[in-house]
């Protein structure tokens, strides 16, 4: 899902797909796959063609999950 935000550039945890790929050591293709599979939400600021994603959503995807039944 893509949201269009007039003030997306003011939200500090939104980064471009290129920035996210570098920061989280994933390929651009992986980020765009997650977007296509609706595992990530994207935003676009008005007048800017870049696709922006939320760092917190990417962290949630890549952090290991605790195994069921273990504490």
VENSULZI-V414673 format. One record per residue. N is the residue number from 1. PSI is psi in radians with two decimals (* if undefined). BURIAL is + if it has 16 or more other C-alpha atoms within 10 Angstrom, else -. D_CENTER is the distance of its C-alpha to the mean C-alpha in Angstrom with 2 decimals. Layout:
# VENSULZI-V414673
n:psi:burial:d_center
N:PSI:BURIAL:D_CENTER
N:PSI:BURIAL:D_CENTER
This chain:
# VENSULZI-V414673
n:psi:burial:d_center
1:2.37:-:11.25
2:2.24:-:11.01
3:2.47:-:12.32
4:2.10:-:14.57
5:2.27:-:15.06
6:-0.47:-:18.05
7:0.49:-:16.91
8:-0.57:+:13.16
9:-0.22:+:14.35
10:-0.11:-:15.86
11:1.96:-:12.91
12:-0.47:-:12.61
13:0.07:-:9.28
14:2.24:+:7.52
15:2.76:+:7.42
16:2.83:+:8.10
17:-0.70:+:7.08
18:-0.80:+:10.35
19:-0.74:-:9.87
20:-0.74:+:6.87
21:-0.77:+:9.20
22:-0.84:-:12.09
23:-0.71:-:11.12
24:0.13:-:10.17
25:0.85:-:12.78
26:2.77:-:11.19
27:2.76:-:12.18
28:-0.67:-:10.69
29:-0.73:-:12.29
30:-0.79:-:10.48
31:-0.79:+:6.94
32:-0.54:+:8.97
33:-0.79:-:10.83
34:-0.67:-:8.26
35:-0.80:+:7.73
36:-0.61:-:11.52
37:0.08:-:12.19
38:0.51:-:10.52
39:-0.28:+:8.79
40:2.65:+:5.48
41:2.45:+:6.41
42:2.79:+:6.45
43:2.69:+:9.06
44:2.29:+:11.85
45:2.62:+:14.48
46:2.37:-:18.01
47:0.05:-:19.64
48:2.27:-:16.64
49:-0.16:-:15.53
50:2.51:-:12.27
51:2.23:+:9.05
52:2.49:+:6.77
53:2.77:+:3.22
54:2.20:+:4.30
55:-0.70:+:5.58
56:-0.65:-:7.54
57:-0.67:-:5.66
58:-0.74:+:5.09
59:-0.75:-:8.63
60:-0.66:-:9.82
61:-0.61:-:9.30
62:-0.26:-:11.02
63:2.42:-:13.61
64:2.44:-:16.92
65:2.51:-:18.25
66:2.51:-:21.89
67:2.55:-:24.35
68:2.39:-:26.12
69:-0.11:-:29.47
70:2.52:-:28.91
71:*:-:28.72
